Amino acid sequence: MNQPELEALAADAYVYGYPLVSALTMVERFTEGGIGTLPAAPFNRLGHATRLAGPEDPFVSVNNDTVYSIAQLDLSEGPQVLRVPDTAGAYHVLQFVGAWTDNFAYVGRRATGTGAQTWLIVPPGWHGTTADHEHVIVAPTRVATIVGRFACTGPDDLPRVRALQAGLTLEPLEPGGLAAGLPAPDPDVPERLAFFERLRVWMAAFPPAAPDVEYQQRFAPLGLLDTGPSPYRAAAPEWTLALLKGLAAGRERVEDAIRPPEDHPAGEWRSVLHLFDYNVDFLGPGTLDDPEWRIPDRRAAYLSRAAAARTGLWGGHAYEALHAMTHDDADGRPLSGEHRYTLRFDQPPPAGAFWSVTMYDLPEYHLVANPIARYSIGDRTPGLEYGEDGSLTLRIQHDRPADPAGAANWLPAPEGGFRPVIRLYQPEPAALDGSYRVPPIQRS
């Protein structure tokens, strides 16, 4: 295989493997050191945030609407029993994500209701009996993640949420098992080739669906199917150069996928309505097994999966919570804290649970520090000023508005470029069929 062919293949491998490497790198961070509001927790133990996320939480597009409870599952220890408390009608969701970032199950208000529930989570290929358990979730990979989100209106609501977290428990079906954990990549591989080493080791440890396993065979010339010593420890210079060029090309392909198209309507909010529809193989409880929510072209699905991992790792299907984002104002100019903006809603967005607009910086998509510690604004924000006709006009700018109504409706922006995201939790049909459009942001 010549150099250009190797480079093109390496780019394909990056797009294909980025979600796995990104997700399992985050799993390592959670199990070894924790992240932001979430303390470190070993495999098969829940870690509970004690507050809403803020700028100190370096997680891509993290929400400021819910308090997180997260567990990293390692089902080599055996099946796990998950007990979920009664939330008395309050919004919550437990999202189950495989190693390849497939959302394979949901438990919560939309999917299974708000009453107390018990679920058995089993590894792929498990042949034990589930006779004593009415509710069973089969994980597609041995290692998986539970992302729990409990709606929280602010500090005064935290005691209620903490009580729910205390009632959320995870324990082995049969005590005494040992979790294998993540296989370790070769530490002697140069950092510049660490992505390929991680992909090689983890791809073998956590096989995807059969059609994807077949697709992976084409990556043999890159060393990704090697099972012995790492081929990247003392790689030939020409081969290394091809891998690095392909790596850069793959990264650029993913970045291109998340940029708005040049010919998009000015001020358009781009809905990620089908960004997370790449899972077509593992559709368990709470998922919608419908052609509308599946990307039929696997190659297109690989790019969508990579874009989703880049902009919103462990994000969920739009039918659970719809996200839309924008990068420019109504006249097509990039959004920047150098200017002042308004966002007017004549009617509330069609959300069955609640909605919010959250501010993120560029290029990292992190929450933005500000003097009033307000990172999102929405229908649960106290003290909002509505118009006599019921409309709501949000003020988006870096400096605090001088008038009281503007200050009440202020979503602080950074000094430079930013990207707001609107979220509709349990979106109603108008949001999912495209008949509802988020109004564009106007420069004042």
Contacts in CASP RR format, 6 or more apart in sequence:
PFRMAT RR
TARGET T0000
AUTHOR 0000-0000-0000
METHOD contacts of the structure
MODEL  1
MNQPELEALAADAYVYGYPLVSALTMVERFTEGGIGTLPAAPFNRLGHAT
RLAGPEDPFVSVNNDTVYSIAQLDLSEGPQVLRVPDTAGAYHVLQFVGAW
TDNFAYVGRRATGTGAQTWLIVPPGWHGTTADHEHVIVAPTRVATIVGRF
ACTGPDDLPRVRALQAGLTLEPLEPGGLAAGLPAPDPDVPERLAFFERLR
VWMAAFPPAAPDVEYQQRFAPLGLLDTGPSPYRAAAPEWTLALLKGLAAG
RERVEDAIRPPEDHPAGEWRSVLHLFDYNVDFLGPGTLDDPEWRIPDRRA
AYLSRAAAARTGLWGGHAYEALHAMTHDDADGRPLSGEHRYTLRFDQPPP
AGAFWSVTMYDLPEYHLVANPIARYSIGDRTPGLEYGEDGSLTLRIQHDR
PADPAGAANWLPAPEGGFRPVIRLYQPEPAALDGSYRVPPIQRS
1 9 0 8 1.000
1 221 0 8 1.000
3 238 0 8 1.000
3 241 0 8 1.000
3 242 0 8 1.000
6 221 0 8 1.000
6 222 0 8 1.000
6 239 0 8 1.000
6 242 0 8 1.000
6 243 0 8 1.000
6 246 0 8 1.000
7 242 0 8 1.000
7 245 0 8 1.000
7 246 0 8 1.000
7 249 0 8 1.000
8 246 0 8 1.000
8 249 0 8 1.000
9 218 0 8 1.000
9 219 0 8 1.000
9 221 0 8 1.000
9 222 0 8 1.000
10 196 0 8 1.000
10 222 0 8 1.000
10 242 0 8 1.000
10 243 0 8 1.000
10 245 0 8 1.000
10 246 0 8 1.000
10 247 0 8 1.000
10 249 0 8 1.000
10 250 0 8 1.000
11 246 0 8 1.000
11 247 0 8 1.000
11 249 0 8 1.000
11 250 0 8 1.000
11 253 0 8 1.000
12 218 0 8 1.000
12 219 0 8 1.000
12 250 0 8 1.000
13 196 0 8 1.000
13 199 0 8 1.000
13 219 0 8 1.000
13 222 0 8 1.000
13 224 0 8 1.000
14 195 0 8 1.000
14 246 0 8 1.000
14 247 0 8 1.000
14 249 0 8 1.000
14 250 0 8 1.000
14 251 0 8 1.000
14 253 0 8 1.000
14 254 0 8 1.000
14 306 0 8 1.000
15 250 0 8 1.000
15 253 0 8 1.000
15 254 0 8 1.000
15 302 0 8 1.000
15 303 0 8 1.000
15 306 0 8 1.000
16 215 0 8 1.000
16 216 0 8 1.000
16 219 0 8 1.000
16 302 0 8 1.000
16 306 0 8 1.000
17 199 0 8 1.000
17 203 0 8 1.000
17 306 0 8 1.000
18 254 0 8 1.000
18 306 0 8 1.000
18 309 0 8 1.000
18 310 0 8 1.000
19 100 0 8 1.000
19 101 0 8 1.000
19 305 0 8 1.000
19 306 0 8 1.000
19 308 0 8 1.000
19 309 0 8 1.000
20 99 0 8 1.000
20 100 0 8 1.000
20 101 0 8 1.000
20 199 0 8 1.000
20 202 0 8 1.000
20 203 0 8 1.000
20 206 0 8 1.000
21 195 0 8 1.000
21 198 0 8 1.000
21 199 0 8 1.000
21 202 0 8 1.000
22 101 0 8 1.000
22 309 0 8 1.000
22 310 0 8 1.000
22 313 0 8 1.000
23 97 0 8 1.000
23 98 0 8 1.000
23 99 0 8 1.000
23 100 0 8 1.000
23 101 0 8 1.000
23 145 0 8 1.000
23 309 0 8 1.000
23 313 0 8 1.000
23 314 0 8 1.000
24 99 0 8 1.000
24 143 0 8 1.000
24 182 0 8 1.000
24 198 0 8 1.000
24 202 0 8 1.000
24 206 0 8 1.000
25 198 0 8 1.000
26 35 0 8 1.000
26 313 0 8 1.000
26 314 0 8 1.000
27 72 0 8 1.000
27 143 0 8 1.000
27 145 0 8 1.000
27 182 0 8 1.000
28 182 0 8 1.000
29 35 0 8 1.000
30 38 0 8 1.000
30 40 0 8 1.000
30 41 0 8 1.000
30 70 0 8 1.000
30 72 0 8 1.000
31 40 0 8 1.000
31 41 0 8 1.000
31 42 0 8 1.000
31 43 0 8 1.000
31 72 0 8 1.000
32 40 0 8 1.000
33 39 0 8 1.000
33 40 0 8 1.000
34 40 0 8 1.000
34 41 0 8 1.000
35 57 0 8 1.000
35 58 0 8 1.000
35 59 0 8 1.000
36 49 0 8 1.000
36 53 0 8 1.000
36 56 0 8 1.000
36 57 0 8 1.000
36 58 0 8 1.000
36 59 0 8 1.000
37 49 0 8 1.000
37 50 0 8 1.000
37 51 0 8 1.000
37 52 0 8 1.000
37 53 0 8 1.000
37 54 0 8 1.000
37 57 0 8 1.000
37 67 0 8 1.000
37 68 0 8 1.000
38 47 0 8 1.000
38 48 0 8 1.000
38 49 0 8 1.000
38 68 0 8 1.000
38 70 0 8 1.000
39 47 0 8 1.000
39 48 0 8 1.000
41 47 0 8 1.000
41 70 0 8 1.000
41 71 0 8 1.000
41 72 0 8 1.000
42 179 0 8 1.000
43 72 0 8 1.000
43 73 0 8 1.000
43 74 0 8 1.000
43 77 0 8 1.000
43 143 0 8 1.000
43 179 0 8 1.000
43 181 0 8 1.000
44 71 0 8 1.000
44 72 0 8 1.000
44 73 0 8 1.000
44 74 0 8 1.000
44 77 0 8 1.000
44 80 0 8 1.000
44 170 0 8 1.000
44 172 0 8 1.000
44 179 0 8 1.000
45 71 0 8 1.000
45 170 0 8 1.000
46 69 0 8 1.000
46 70 0 8 1.000
46 71 0 8 1.000
46 146 0 8 1.000
46 165 0 8 1.000
46 168 0 8 1.000
46 169 0 8 1.000
46 170 0 8 1.000
47 69 0 8 1.000
47 70 0 8 1.000
47 71 0 8 1.000
48 67 0 8 1.000
48 68 0 8 1.000
48 69 0 8 1.000
48 162 0 8 1.000
48 165 0 8 1.000
49 67 0 8 1.000
49 68 0 8 1.000
49 69 0 8 1.000
50 67 0 8 1.000
50 158 0 8 1.000
50 162 0 8 1.000
51 67 0 8 1.000
51 155 0 8 1.000
51 158 0 8 1.000
52 64 0 8 1.000
52 65 0 8 1.000
52 66 0 8 1.000
52 67 0 8 1.000
52 152 0 8 1.000
52 154 0 8 1.000
52 375 0 8 1.000
53 59 0 8 1.000
53 62 0 8 1.000
53 63 0 8 1.000
53 64 0 8 1.000
53 68 0 8 1.000
53 367 0 8 1.000
53 375 0 8 1.000
54 62 0 8 1.000
54 64 0 8 1.000
54 367 0 8 1.000
54 375 0 8 1.000
55 366 0 8 1.000
55 367 0 8 1.000
55 368 0 8 1.000
55 369 0 8 1.000
55 375 0 8 1.000
57 366 0 8 1.000
57 367 0 8 1.000
58 364 0 8 1.000
58 366 0 8 1.000
59 313 0 8 1.000
59 366 0 8 1.000
60 310 0 8 1.000
60 311 0 8 1.000
60 312 0 8 1.000
60 313 0 8 1.000
60 364 0 8 1.000
60 365 0 8 1.000
60 366 0 8 1.000
61 311 0 8 1.000
61 312 0 8 1.000
61 323 0 8 1.000
61 360 0 8 1.000
61 365 0 8 1.000
61 421 0 8 1.000
62 366 0 8 1.000
62 367 0 8 1.000
63 149 0 8 1.000
63 356 0 8 1.000
63 358 0 8 1.000
63 376 0 8 1.000
63 423 0 8 1.000
64 356 0 8 1.000
64 358 0 8 1.000
64 367 0 8 1.000
64 375 0 8 1.000
64 376 0 8 1.000
65 149 0 8 1.000
65 151 0 8 1.000
65 152 0 8 1.000
65 354 0 8 1.000
65 356 0 8 1.000
65 358 0 8 1.000
65 376 0 8 1.000
65 380 0 8 1.000
65 423 0 8 1.000
65 425 0 8 1.000
66 91 0 8 1.000
66 92 0 8 1.000
66 148 0 8 1.000
66 149 0 8 1.000
66 150 0 8 1.000
66 151 0 8 1.000
66 152 0 8 1.000
67 149 0 8 1.000
67 150 0 8 1.000
67 152 0 8 1.000
67 158 0 8 1.000
67 161 0 8 1.000
67 165 0 8 1.000
68 147 0 8 1.000
68 148 0 8 1.000
68 149 0 8 1.000
69 146 0 8 1.000
69 148 0 8 1.000
69 149 0 8 1.000
69 150 0 8 1.000
69 165 0 8 1.000
69 168 0 8 1.000
70 145 0 8 1.000
70 146 0 8 1.000
70 147 0 8 1.000
70 148 0 8 1.000
71 145 0 8 1.000
71 146 0 8 1.000
71 170 0 8 1.000
72 143 0 8 1.000
72 144 0 8 1.000
72 145 0 8 1.000
73 80 0 8 1.000
73 121 0 8 1.000
73 139 0 8 1.000
73 143 0 8 1.000
73 144 0 8 1.000
73 145 0 8 1.000
73 146 0 8 1.000
74 142 0 8 1.000
74 143 0 8 1.000
74 179 0 8 1.000
74 180 0 8 1.000
74 181 0 8 1.000
75 121 0 8 1.000
75 122 0 8 1.000
75 123 0 8 1.000
75 126 0 8 1.000
75 139 0 8 1.000
75 142 0 8 1.000
75 143 0 8 1.000
75 144 0 8 1.000
76 123 0 8 1.000
76 142 0 8 1.000
76 178 0 8 1.000
76 179 0 8 1.000
76 180 0 8 1.000
76 181 0 8 1.000
77 172 0 8 1.000
77 176 0 8 1.000
77 177 0 8 1.000
77 178 0 8 1.000
77 179 0 8 1.000
78 122 0 8 1.000
78 123 0 8 1.000
78 126 0 8 1.000
78 172 0 8 1.000
78 173 0 8 1.000
78 174 0 8 1.000
78 177 0 8 1.000
79 120 0 8 1.000
79 121 0 8 1.000
79 122 0 8 1.000
79 123 0 8 1.000
79 126 0 8 1.000
79 172 0 8 1.000
79 173 0 8 1.000
79 174 0 8 1.000
80 120 0 8 1.000
80 121 0 8 1.000
80 170 0 8 1.000
80 171 0 8 1.000
80 172 0 8 1.000
80 173 0 8 1.000
81 118 0 8 1.000
81 119 0 8 1.000
81 120 0 8 1.000
81 121 0 8 1.000
81 133 0 8 1.000
81 170 0 8 1.000
81 171 0 8 1.000
81 172 0 8 1.000
81 173 0 8 1.000
82 94 0 8 1.000
82 107 0 8 1.000
82 118 0 8 1.000
82 119 0 8 1.000
82 120 0 8 1.000
82 121 0 8 1.000
82 146 0 8 1.000
82 168 0 8 1.000
82 169 0 8 1.000
82 170 0 8 1.000
83 116 0 8 1.000
83 117 0 8 1.000
83 118 0 8 1.000
83 167 0 8 1.000
83 168 0 8 1.000
83 169 0 8 1.000
83 170 0 8 1.000
84 94 0 8 1.000
84 107 0 8 1.000
84 108 0 8 1.000
84 115 0 8 1.000
84 116 0 8 1.000
84 117 0 8 1.000
84 118 0 8 1.000
84 119 0 8 1.000
84 168 0 8 1.000
85 116 0 8 1.000
85 164 0 8 1.000
85 167 0 8 1.000
85 168 0 8 1.000
86 114 0 8 1.000
86 115 0 8 1.000
86 116 0 8 1.000
87 108 0 8 1.000
87 109 0 8 1.000
87 114 0 8 1.000
87 115 0 8 1.000
87 150 0 8 1.000
87 164 0 8 1.000
88 114 0 8 1.000
89 109 0 8 1.000
89 113 0 8 1.000
89 114 0 8 1.000
89 115 0 8 1.000
90 109 0 8 1.000
90 114 0 8 1.000
90 150 0 8 1.000
90 151 0 8 1.000
90 160 0 8 1.000
90 164 0 8 1.000
91 109 0 8 1.000
91 150 0 8 1.000
91 151 0 8 1.000
91 353 0 8 1.000
91 354 0 8 1.000
91 425 0 8 1.000
91 426 0 8 1.000
92 108 0 8 1.000
92 109 0 8 1.000
92 114 0 8 1.000
92 148 0 8 1.000
92 149 0 8 1.000
92 150 0 8 1.000
92 151 0 8 1.000
92 164 0 8 1.000
93 106 0 8 1.000
93 107 0 8 1.000
93 108 0 8 1.000
93 109 0 8 1.000
93 110 0 8 1.000
93 111 0 8 1.000
93 148 0 8 1.000
93 149 0 8 1.000
93 320 0 8 1.000
93 321 0 8 1.000
94 106 0 8 1.000
94 107 0 8 1.000
94 108 0 8 1.000
94 146 0 8 1.000
94 147 0 8 1.000
94 148 0 8 1.000
95 103 0 8 1.000
95 105 0 8 1.000
95 106 0 8 1.000
95 146 0 8 1.000
95 147 0 8 1.000
95 148 0 8 1.000
95 149 0 8 1.000
95 314 0 8 1.000
95 315 0 8 1.000
95 316 0 8 1.000
95 320 0 8 1.000
96 103 0 8 1.000
96 104 0 8 1.000
96 105 0 8 1.000
96 106 0 8 1.000
96 107 0 8 1.000
96 121 0 8 1.000
96 137 0 8 1.000
96 139 0 8 1.000
96 144 0 8 1.000
96 145 0 8 1.000
96 146 0 8 1.000
97 103 0 8 1.000
97 104 0 8 1.000
97 144 0 8 1.000
97 145 0 8 1.000
97 146 0 8 1.000
97 147 0 8 1.000
97 314 0 8 1.000
97 315 0 8 1.000
98 104 0 8 1.000
98 139 0 8 1.000
98 140 0 8 1.000
98 141 0 8 1.000
98 143 0 8 1.000
98 144 0 8 1.000
98 145 0 8 1.000
98 282 0 8 1.000
99 140 0 8 1.000
99 141 0 8 1.000
99 142 0 8 1.000
99 143 0 8 1.000
99 144 0 8 1.000
99 202 0 8 1.000
99 206 0 8 1.000
100 140 0 8 1.000
100 141 0 8 1.000
100 206 0 8 1.000
100 208 0 8 1.000
100 212 0 8 1.000
100 305 0 8 1.000
101 305 0 8 1.000
101 308 0 8 1.000
101 309 0 8 1.000
101 313 0 8 1.000
101 314 0 8 1.000
102 140 0 8 1.000
102 278 0 8 1.000
102 279 0 8 1.000
102 281 0 8 1.000
102 282 0 8 1.000
103 276 0 8 1.000
103 279 0 8 1.000
103 287 0 8 1.000
103 315 0 8 1.000
103 316 0 8 1.000
103 317 0 8 1.000
104 137 0 8 1.000
104 138 0 8 1.000
104 139 0 8 1.000
104 140 0 8 1.000
104 144 0 8 1.000
104 279 0 8 1.000
104 282 0 8 1.000
104 283 0 8 1.000
104 284 0 8 1.000
104 287 0 8 1.000
105 137 0 8 1.000
105 284 0 8 1.000
105 285 0 8 1.000
105 286 0 8 1.000
105 287 0 8 1.000
106 112 0 8 1.000
106 285 0 8 1.000
106 286 0 8 1.000
106 287 0 8 1.000
106 317 0 8 1.000
106 320 0 8 1.000
107 117 0 8 1.000
107 119 0 8 1.000
107 137 0 8 1.000
107 285 0 8 1.000
107 286 0 8 1.000
108 114 0 8 1.000
109 353 0 8 1.000
109 426 0 8 1.000
110 286 0 8 1.000
110 319 0 8 1.000
110 320 0 8 1.000
110 353 0 8 1.000
110 426 0 8 1.000
111 285 0 8 1.000
111 286 0 8 1.000
111 320 0 8 1.000
112 135 0 8 1.000
112 285 0 8 1.000
112 286 0 8 1.000
117 135 0 8 1.000
118 133 0 8 1.000
118 134 0 8 1.000
118 135 0 8 1.000
119 133 0 8 1.000
119 135 0 8 1.000
119 136 0 8 1.000
119 137 0 8 1.000
119 285 0 8 1.000
120 130 0 8 1.000
120 133 0 8 1.000
120 135 0 8 1.000
120 136 0 8 1.000
120 137 0 8 1.000
120 173 0 8 1.000
121 136 0 8 1.000
121 137 0 8 1.000
121 139 0 8 1.000
121 144 0 8 1.000
122 128 0 8 1.000
122 130 0 8 1.000
122 136 0 8 1.000
122 137 0 8 1.000
122 138 0 8 1.000
122 139 0 8 1.000
123 138 0 8 1.000
123 139 0 8 1.000
123 142 0 8 1.000
124 138 0 8 1.000
124 139 0 8 1.000
124 140 0 8 1.000
124 141 0 8 1.000
124 142 0 8 1.000
125 138 0 8 1.000
126 138 0 8 1.000
130 136 0 8 1.000
135 285 0 8 1.000
137 284 0 8 1.000
137 285 0 8 1.000
138 282 0 8 1.000
138 284 0 8 1.000
140 208 0 8 1.000
140 209 0 8 1.000
140 281 0 8 1.000
140 282 0 8 1.000
141 206 0 8 1.000
141 207 0 8 1.000
141 208 0 8 1.000
142 180 0 8 1.000
142 205 0 8 1.000
142 206 0 8 1.000
143 181 0 8 1.000
143 182 0 8 1.000
143 206 0 8 1.000
145 314 0 8 1.000
146 170 0 8 1.000
147 314 0 8 1.000
147 315 0 8 1.000
150 161 0 8 1.000
150 164 0 8 1.000
150 165 0 8 1.000
151 353 0 8 1.000
151 354 0 8 1.000
151 425 0 8 1.000
152 158 0 8 1.000
152 161 0 8 1.000
153 380 0 8 1.000
153 382 0 8 1.000
182 202 0 8 1.000
182 205 0 8 1.000
183 201 0 8 1.000
183 202 0 8 1.000
183 204 0 8 1.000
183 205 0 8 1.000
184 201 0 8 1.000
185 194 0 8 1.000
185 197 0 8 1.000
185 198 0 8 1.000
185 200 0 8 1.000
185 201 0 8 1.000
185 202 0 8 1.000
185 230 0 8 1.000
186 197 0 8 1.000
186 201 0 8 1.000
186 229 0 8 1.000
186 230 0 8 1.000
186 232 0 8 1.000
186 233 0 8 1.000
188 230 0 8 1.000
188 233 0 8 1.000
189 197 0 8 1.000
189 230 0 8 1.000
189 232 0 8 1.000
189 233 0 8 1.000
190 232 0 8 1.000
192 240 0 8 1.000
192 244 0 8 1.000
193 232 0 8 1.000
193 235 0 8 1.000
193 240 0 8 1.000
193 243 0 8 1.000
193 244 0 8 1.000
195 247 0 8 1.000
196 222 0 8 1.000
196 223 0 8 1.000
196 224 0 8 1.000
196 232 0 8 1.000
196 243 0 8 1.000
196 247 0 8 1.000
197 230 0 8 1.000
197 232 0 8 1.000
199 224 0 8 1.000
200 223 0 8 1.000
200 224 0 8 1.000
200 225 0 8 1.000
200 226 0 8 1.000
200 230 0 8 1.000
200 231 0 8 1.000
200 232 0 8 1.000
203 216 0 8 1.000
203 224 0 8 1.000
204 227 0 8 1.000
207 213 0 8 1.000
208 216 0 8 1.000
208 281 0 8 1.000
209 281 0 8 1.000
209 282 0 8 1.000
211 281 0 8 1.000
211 298 0 8 1.000
212 298 0 8 1.000
215 298 0 8 1.000
216 224 0 8 1.000
216 225 0 8 1.000
217 225 0 8 1.000
219 225 0 8 1.000
222 243 0 8 1.000
223 231 0 8 1.000
223 232 0 8 1.000
235 243 0 8 1.000
253 303 0 8 1.000
254 303 0 8 1.000
254 306 0 8 1.000
254 307 0 8 1.000
254 310 0 8 1.000
255 310 0 8 1.000
257 303 0 8 1.000
257 304 0 8 1.000
257 306 0 8 1.000
257 307 0 8 1.000
258 307 0 8 1.000
258 310 0 8 1.000
258 311 0 8 1.000
260 268 0 8 1.000
260 270 0 8 1.000
260 327 0 8 1.000
260 328 0 8 1.000
264 270 0 8 1.000
266 328 0 8 1.000
266 329 0 8 1.000
266 330 0 8 1.000
266 331 0 8 1.000
266 332 0 8 1.000
266 440 0 8 1.000
267 326 0 8 1.000
267 328 0 8 1.000
267 329 0 8 1.000
267 330 0 8 1.000
267 331 0 8 1.000
267 332 0 8 1.000
267 440 0 8 1.000
267 441 0 8 1.000
268 326 0 8 1.000
268 440 0 8 1.000
269 324 0 8 1.000
269 325 0 8 1.000
269 326 0 8 1.000
269 422 0 8 1.000
269 437 0 8 1.000
269 438 0 8 1.000
269 440 0 8 1.000
270 324 0 8 1.000
270 325 0 8 1.000
270 326 0 8 1.000
271 318 0 8 1.000
271 322 0 8 1.000
271 323 0 8 1.000
271 324 0 8 1.000
271 434 0 8 1.000
272 308 0 8 1.000
272 311 0 8 1.000
272 318 0 8 1.000
272 322 0 8 1.000
272 323 0 8 1.000
272 324 0 8 1.000
272 325 0 8 1.000
273 318 0 8 1.000
273 322 0 8 1.000
273 432 0 8 1.000
273 434 0 8 1.000
274 293 0 8 1.000
274 295 0 8 1.000
274 304 0 8 1.000
274 318 0 8 1.000
275 304 0 8 1.000
275 307 0 8 1.000
275 308 0 8 1.000
275 318 0 8 1.000
276 304 0 8 1.000
276 308 0 8 1.000
276 315 0 8 1.000
276 316 0 8 1.000
276 317 0 8 1.000
276 318 0 8 1.000
277 293 0 8 1.000
277 294 0 8 1.000
277 295 0 8 1.000
277 301 0 8 1.000
277 304 0 8 1.000
277 317 0 8 1.000
278 295 0 8 1.000
278 301 0 8 1.000
278 302 0 8 1.000
278 304 0 8 1.000
278 305 0 8 1.000
278 308 0 8 1.000
279 287 0 8 1.000
279 294 0 8 1.000
280 294 0 8 1.000
280 295 0 8 1.000
280 296 0 8 1.000
280 298 0 8 1.000
280 301 0 8 1.000
283 289 0 8 1.000
287 293 0 8 1.000
287 317 0 8 1.000
288 317 0 8 1.000
288 319 0 8 1.000
293 317 0 8 1.000
293 319 0 8 1.000
295 301 0 8 1.000
295 304 0 8 1.000
308 315 0 8 1.000
311 365 0 8 1.000
312 365 0 8 1.000
318 427 0 8 1.000
318 432 0 8 1.000
319 427 0 8 1.000
319 432 0 8 1.000
320 425 0 8 1.000
320 426 0 8 1.000
321 423 0 8 1.000
321 424 0 8 1.000
321 425 0 8 1.000
321 426 0 8 1.000
321 427 0 8 1.000
322 423 0 8 1.000
322 424 0 8 1.000
322 427 0 8 1.000
322 431 0 8 1.000
322 432 0 8 1.000
323 421 0 8 1.000
323 422 0 8 1.000
323 423 0 8 1.000
324 421 0 8 1.000
324 422 0 8 1.000
324 438 0 8 1.000
325 419 0 8 1.000
325 420 0 8 1.000
325 421 0 8 1.000
325 422 0 8 1.000
326 335 0 8 1.000
326 419 0 8 1.000
326 420 0 8 1.000
326 438 0 8 1.000
326 440 0 8 1.000
326 441 0 8 1.000
327 334 0 8 1.000
327 335 0 8 1.000
327 419 0 8 1.000
328 334 0 8 1.000
328 335 0 8 1.000
329 335 0 8 1.000
329 339 0 8 1.000
329 341 0 8 1.000
329 440 0 8 1.000
329 441 0 8 1.000
329 442 0 8 1.000
329 443 0 8 1.000
330 440 0 8 1.000
330 441 0 8 1.000
330 442 0 8 1.000
330 443 0 8 1.000
331 443 0 8 1.000
333 443 0 8 1.000
334 417 0 8 1.000
335 341 0 8 1.000
335 413 0 8 1.000
335 417 0 8 1.000
335 418 0 8 1.000
335 419 0 8 1.000
335 420 0 8 1.000
335 441 0 8 1.000
336 416 0 8 1.000
336 417 0 8 1.000
336 418 0 8 1.000
337 397 0 8 1.000
337 398 0 8 1.000
337 413 0 8 1.000
337 414 0 8 1.000
337 415 0 8 1.000
337 416 0 8 1.000
337 417 0 8 1.000
337 418 0 8 1.000
338 398 0 8 1.000
338 415 0 8 1.000
338 416 0 8 1.000
339 397 0 8 1.000
339 443 0 8 1.000
339 444 0 8 1.000
340 395 0 8 1.000
340 396 0 8 1.000
340 397 0 8 1.000
340 399 0 8 1.000
340 443 0 8 1.000
340 444 0 8 1.000
341 395 0 8 1.000
341 396 0 8 1.000
341 397 0 8 1.000
341 413 0 8 1.000
341 441 0 8 1.000
341 442 0 8 1.000
341 443 0 8 1.000
341 444 0 8 1.000
342 393 0 8 1.000
342 394 0 8 1.000
342 395 0 8 1.000
342 396 0 8 1.000
342 441 0 8 1.000
342 442 0 8 1.000
342 444 0 8 1.000
343 357 0 8 1.000
343 393 0 8 1.000
343 394 0 8 1.000
343 396 0 8 1.000
343 439 0 8 1.000
343 441 0 8 1.000
343 442 0 8 1.000
344 391 0 8 1.000
344 392 0 8 1.000
344 393 0 8 1.000
344 394 0 8 1.000
344 439 0 8 1.000
344 442 0 8 1.000
345 391 0 8 1.000
345 392 0 8 1.000
345 393 0 8 1.000
345 394 0 8 1.000
345 439 0 8 1.000
346 389 0 8 1.000
346 391 0 8 1.000
346 439 0 8 1.000
347 391 0 8 1.000
348 355 0 8 1.000
348 379 0 8 1.000
348 392 0 8 1.000
349 355 0 8 1.000
349 422 0 8 1.000
349 424 0 8 1.000
349 431 0 8 1.000
349 436 0 8 1.000
349 438 0 8 1.000
350 424 0 8 1.000
350 427 0 8 1.000
350 428 0 8 1.000
350 429 0 8 1.000
350 430 0 8 1.000
350 431 0 8 1.000
350 436 0 8 1.000
351 379 0 8 1.000
351 424 0 8 1.000
351 425 0 8 1.000
351 426 0 8 1.000
351 427 0 8 1.000
351 428 0 8 1.000
351 431 0 8 1.000
352 424 0 8 1.000
352 425 0 8 1.000
352 426 0 8 1.000
352 427 0 8 1.000
352 428 0 8 1.000
353 425 0 8 1.000
353 426 0 8 1.000
354 378 0 8 1.000
354 379 0 8 1.000
354 380 0 8 1.000
354 425 0 8 1.000
355 378 0 8 1.000
355 379 0 8 1.000
355 422 0 8 1.000
355 423 0 8 1.000
355 424 0 8 1.000
355 425 0 8 1.000
356 376 0 8 1.000
356 377 0 8 1.000
356 378 0 8 1.000
356 379 0 8 1.000
356 380 0 8 1.000
356 381 0 8 1.000
356 422 0 8 1.000
356 423 0 8 1.000
357 376 0 8 1.000
357 377 0 8 1.000
357 378 0 8 1.000
357 394 0 8 1.000
357 411 0 8 1.000
357 420 0 8 1.000
357 421 0 8 1.000
357 422 0 8 1.000
357 423 0 8 1.000
358 367 0 8 1.000
358 375 0 8 1.000
358 376 0 8 1.000
358 420 0 8 1.000
358 421 0 8 1.000
358 422 0 8 1.000
358 423 0 8 1.000
359 367 0 8 1.000
359 368 0 8 1.000
359 375 0 8 1.000
359 376 0 8 1.000
359 396 0 8 1.000
359 411 0 8 1.000
359 412 0 8 1.000
359 413 0 8 1.000
359 414 0 8 1.000
359 418 0 8 1.000
359 420 0 8 1.000
360 366 0 8 1.000
360 367 0 8 1.000
360 368 0 8 1.000
360 418 0 8 1.000
360 419 0 8 1.000
360 420 0 8 1.000
360 421 0 8 1.000
361 367 0 8 1.000
361 368 0 8 1.000
361 414 0 8 1.000
361 416 0 8 1.000
361 417 0 8 1.000
361 418 0 8 1.000
361 419 0 8 1.000
362 416 0 8 1.000
362 417 0 8 1.000
362 418 0 8 1.000
362 419 0 8 1.000
365 419 0 8 1.000
367 375 0 8 1.000
368 375 0 8 1.000
368 412 0 8 1.000
368 413 0 8 1.000
368 414 0 8 1.000
368 418 0 8 1.000
370 412 0 8 1.000
371 400 0 8 1.000
371 412 0 8 1.000
372 400 0 8 1.000
372 410 0 8 1.000
372 412 0 8 1.000
374 381 0 8 1.000
374 410 0 8 1.000
374 411 0 8 1.000
374 412 0 8 1.000
376 411 0 8 1.000
377 384 0 8 1.000
377 394 0 8 1.000
377 409 0 8 1.000
377 410 0 8 1.000
377 411 0 8 1.000
378 384 0 8 1.000
383 408 0 8 1.000
384 392 0 8 1.000
384 408 0 8 1.000
384 409 0 8 1.000
385 404 0 8 1.000
385 405 0 8 1.000
385 406 0 8 1.000
385 408 0 8 1.000
385 409 0 8 1.000
386 392 0 8 1.000
387 393 0 8 1.000
392 409 0 8 1.000
393 409 0 8 1.000
394 409 0 8 1.000
394 410 0 8 1.000
394 411 0 8 1.000
395 401 0 8 1.000
395 406 0 8 1.000
395 407 0 8 1.000
395 409 0 8 1.000
395 410 0 8 1.000
395 411 0 8 1.000
396 410 0 8 1.000
396 411 0 8 1.000
396 413 0 8 1.000
396 420 0 8 1.000
396 441 0 8 1.000
397 410 0 8 1.000
397 412 0 8 1.000
397 413 0 8 1.000
397 444 0 8 1.000
398 412 0 8 1.000
398 413 0 8 1.000
398 414 0 8 1.000
398 415 0 8 1.000
398 416 0 8 1.000
400 407 0 8 1.000
400 410 0 8 1.000
400 412 0 8 1.000
401 407 0 8 1.000
401 410 0 8 1.000
411 420 0 8 1.000
420 441 0 8 1.000
422 438 0 8 1.000
424 431 0 8 1.000
430 436 0 8 1.000
END
